[in-house]
Amino acid sequence: MASLNSACDSAPDVALHFPTRAERPGKLPHAASLRAAPNPAFLNEGDVLKRLFGRVVADYAEFLFYAWDDEREEVIGAGHAIPAAWDGDTASLPEGWDAVLEARFDQEPPTPTVLCALGITIADEWRGRGLSRRMIERMAEIGRDHGLDTLIAPVRPTLKHRYPLTPIDRYIDWRRQDGSHLDPWLRTHERLGANILKVAPESTVTTGTVAEWEEWTEMAFPESGTYVVPARWCRSRSTASETKAFT
């Protein structure tokens, strides 16, 4: 989990705009790569995601925003965030993505004090062009517009799946020769002023039958045990009846 207290200014680009869903409701044309099914497939199968994310979109449209390309007249990126409660003490940070949503939709949710990022998705052809930085900046700006000056984020490192044997708390300390994070997604956040506060080893949980997980991952799970699923780091615990994965 990382926190960002302020966003940096970036050079304006007249071709791109970042409206919220509240400002531009309804269906908008999306780039083809954003319409494609997620890869791996289980990314849309999280237990809490399936139960509550529809309410995030319906109830918090002012915190969902797009990167709109005027020239192509389509959405090339989307960001989701939600108000959350945090007192500034690392020990009381939510235990990840699922915990943030559960708390927000509790019968008596606490008063929000921060904005929590839920995710940023960027069209394939726009990756590596600095758009992710601008999306994070826009998310922080939206939070400030609503009196939420701190942005926290349960960040999933993008290269962790290449090092499945390395514990996450060691991986996040790996640095390049220039002193910046080895992981590009962690590096992007750090360059914007974010600090890593703690590890959330079970930020989100996906539960499915063994048959479902074999379909989602195109792997076989012949016996009960712990498996590493390639392409997106997670660990999976399998029993005869169901499999759970933690990311």
C-alpha positions in Angstrom: 0.0 0.0 0.0 1.4 3.4 -1.0 0.4 7.0 -0.3 0.7 10.1 -2.3 0.1 13.5 -0.7 0.2 15.7 -3.8 0.3 15.5 -7.6 2.9 17.0 -9.8 2.1 19.2 -12.8 2.5 17.7 -16.2 2.7 19.3 -19.6 -0.7 20.0 -21.1 -1.9 18.0 -24.1 -4.8 19.5 -25.9 -5.7 16.2 -27.5 -6.4 14.5 -24.1 -9.1 15.2 -21.6 -9.9 13.5 -18.3 -13.6 13.8 -17.5 -15.3 11.9 -14.7 -18.2 9.6 -15.3 -20.4 12.1 -13.5 -19.4 14.7 -16.0 -19.8 12.4 -19.0 -22.3 9.8 -18.1 -23.5 6.9 -20.3 -21.5 4.7 -22.6 -18.5 6.1 -24.4 -16.6 4.5 -27.3 -13.5 2.7 -25.9 -10.3 1.7 -27.7 -10.4 -1.9 -28.9 -7.7 -3.1 -26.4 -9.8 -1.8 -23.5 -12.8 -3.7 -24.7 -10.9 -7.0 -24.8 -11.4 -9.6 -22.1 -8.8 -9.3 -19.3 -5.7 -11.4 -19.5 -5.4 -13.5 -17.3 -9.2 -14.1 -17.1 -9.4 -14.4 -13.4 -8.7 -10.6 -13.0 -12.5 -10.0 -13.2 -13.4 -12.9 -10.9 -12.5 -11.5 -7.5 -15.0 -12.3 -4.7 -15.5 -8.7 -3.6 -15.1 -7.3 -7.1 -18.0 -9.3 -8.4 -20.2 -8.4 -5.4 -19.5 -4.7 -5.0 -17.8 -3.1 -8.0 -21.1 -2.4 -9.7 -22.0 -0.3 -6.7 -18.7 1.6 -7.1 -19.6 2.6 -10.6 -23.2 3.5 -9.7 -22.6 5.3 -6.4 -19.2 7.0 -7.0 -19.3 8.2 -10.6 -17.5 11.4 -9.6 -14.4 9.3 -8.8 -14.4 7.2 -12.0 -12.7 9.1 -14.8 -11.5 8.6 -18.4 -8.6 9.6 -20.6 -10.4 10.8 -23.7 -8.6 11.2 -27.0 -10.2 14.0 -29.0 -8.5 12.9 -32.3 -9.7 9.3 -32.1 -12.9 10.2 -30.3 -12.6 7.3 -27.8 -11.6 6.4 -24.3 -7.9 5.3 -24.1 -7.7 4.9 -20.4 -9.9 4.6 -17.3 -9.3 5.2 -13.6 -11.3 4.1 -10.6 -11.0 5.4 -7.0 -13.2 5.5 -3.9 -13.3 7.5 -0.7 -11.8 5.7 2.3 -11.1 6.2 6.0 -7.5 6.3 7.3 -6.1 8.1 10.3 -2.5 8.3 9.0 -1.2 5.4 11.1 0.5 2.7 9.1 -0.9 0.1 11.4 -4.5 1.0 10.6 -4.1 1.0 6.8 -6.8 -1.1 5.1 -5.5 -4.6 4.3 -5.8 -4.0 0.6 -8.3 -3.7 -2.2 -11.0 -6.0 -0.8 -10.9 -4.3 2.6 -11.4 -0.8 1.2 -14.5 -1.8 -0.7 -15.9 -3.8 2.3 -15.5 -0.9 4.6 -17.0 1.7 2.2 -20.2 -0.4 1.7 -20.6 -1.4 5.3 -23.9 -0.5 6.9 -22.3 2.3 8.8 -19.2 3.3 6.8 -16.6 5.6 8.5 -16.3 9.2 7.4 -13.8 9.3 4.4 -10.5 11.1 5.0 -8.5 9.9 2.0 -9.1 8.7 -1.6 -8.1 5.1 -2.4 -7.1 4.1 -5.9 -8.8 1.0 -7.2 -7.2 0.7 -10.6 -5.9 2.4 -13.7 -6.3 0.7 -17.1 -4.6 2.0 -20.3 -5.0 1.0 -23.9 -2.2 -1.2 -25.1 -1.0 1.3 -27.7 -0.7 4.1 -25.1 1.4 2.2 -22.6 4.9 3.5 -22.1 4.0 7.1 -23.2 3.6 8.7 -19.8 -0.2 8.4 -19.6 -0.1 6.4 -16.4 1.6 9.3 -14.6 -1.0 11.7 -15.8 -3.8 9.3 -14.7 -2.4 9.1 -11.2 -2.1 12.9 -11.1 -5.7 13.3 -12.3 -6.9 10.9 -9.6 -5.2 12.8 -6.9 -6.7 16.1 -8.3 -10.2 14.6 -8.2 -9.6 13.6 -4.5 -8.5 17.2 -3.7 -11.6 18.5 -5.4 -13.6 16.5 -2.9 -11.5 17.5 0.2 -9.5 14.3 0.2 -5.9 15.5 0.0 -4.2 12.2 0.4 -4.3 9.4 -2.2 -3.5 5.8 -1.0 -3.2 2.9 -3.4 -3.0 -0.9 -3.1 -0.4 -1.2 -5.9 0.2 -4.5 -7.7 3.8 -4.5 -9.0 3.8 -5.3 -12.7 6.9 -7.4 -12.8 6.4 -9.5 -9.6 5.2 -12.5 -11.6 8.8 -12.9 -13.1 10.1 -13.5 -9.6 7.6 -15.9 -7.9 10.1 -17.3 -5.5 11.0 -13.9 -4.0 8.8 -12.6 -1.1 7.0 -9.4 -1.9 8.5 -7.6 1.0 12.0 -8.2 -0.5 10.9 -7.5 -4.1 9.7 -4.0 -3.2 13.1 -3.1 -2.0 14.9 -4.0 -5.2 16.5 -1.0 -6.9 18.1 -0.2 -10.3 21.6 1.3 -10.5 20.1 4.8 -10.6 18.4 4.2 -7.3 14.9 4.0 -8.6 12.6 1.0 -8.1 13.2 -2.0 -10.3 9.4 -2.4 -10.8 8.1 0.2 -13.3 4.7 0.6 -11.6 6.3 1.2 -8.2 8.8 3.5 -9.9 6.0 5.6 -11.4 4.3 6.1 -8.0 7.6 6.9 -6.3 8.5 9.6 -8.9 5.2 11.3 -8.1 6.1 11.4 -4.4 4.5 8.2 -3.1 5.9 6.1 -0.3 5.4 2.4 0.3 3.8 2.0 3.7 3.3 -1.7 4.1 2.7 -5.0 2.2 -0.9 -6.3 1.7 -0.2 -10.0 1.0 -3.9 -10.8 0.5 -5.1 -7.5 -1.0 -7.8 -9.3 -3.1 -9.1 -12.9 -3.1 -10.5 -14.9 -6.0 -12.3 -18.1 -5.1 -13.4 -20.7 -7.7 -13.7 -24.3 -8.3 -10.7 -26.3 -9.5 -12.4 -26.6 -12.9 -12.9 -22.8 -13.1 -9.3 -22.1 -12.2 -8.1 -24.6 -14.8 -10.2 -22.7 -17.4 -9.0 -19.3 -16.3 -5.3 -20.1 -16.2 -5.1 -22.9 -18.8 -3.3 -24.9 -16.2 -4.0 -28.3 -14.5 -4.3 -28.5 -10.7 -4.0 -32.3 -10.3 -3.7 -32.3 -6.4 -4.2 -30.1 -3.4 -1.3 -27.7 -2.9 0.1 -24.2 -3.6 0.7 -23.1 -7.2 2.1 -20.1 -8.9 0.0 -18.8 -11.7 2.1 -17.2 -14.6 1.5 -13.9 -16.3 0.2 -12.1 -13.2 1.8 -12.8 -9.9 -0.4 -14.6 -7.4 -0.3 -17.6 -5.2 -3.0 -20.2 -5.4 -4.1 -22.7 -2.8 -6.0 -25.7 -4.2 -8.1 -28.3 -2.5 -10.2 -31.1 -4.0 -13.3 -28.8 -4.2 -12.1 -25.2 -4.7 -9.1 -23.0 -5.4 -8.3 -19.6 -3.8 -5.8 -17.1 -5.2 -4.3 -14.1 -3.3 -2.8 -11.1 -5.1 
